[in-house]
Amino acid sequence: MAEEGKVIAIHSQEQWAAKIEEAGSSTKLVVIDFTATWCGPCRFISPILDEIAKKLPNVLFLKVDVDEMKSIAEEFSVEAMPTFVLMKEGKVVDKVVGAAKEELIGKIAKHSATACIVE
């Protein structure tokens, strides 16, 4: 898969549906970053998420701009940015609200069964 090891920005309902369907049919962990262009903490955590994605090609990382894709943000009751939703087999298994790097790394490691070390 060409998109392994990077964060995939979602720009359409069709793209979202395809990625979620693809992930739901596997045991792969999906990390959804709900972000906004005007959000300072989102800009802070974005390069960190890119680094984590490079180290964990077995995890699917998606980025959803809440202003561009309001319906998806509403579906997950996102009220603050950034919000990270972790899903496995089509179900939400965890959530991190805020640019909490250590908490996010810990939860990704817990749910992906893969150690994730980011300096």
Helices and strands as residue ranges (DSSP letters): E 7-10, H 13-24, E 29-35, H 40-55, E 60-65, H 70-75, E 83-88, E 91-97, H 101-112
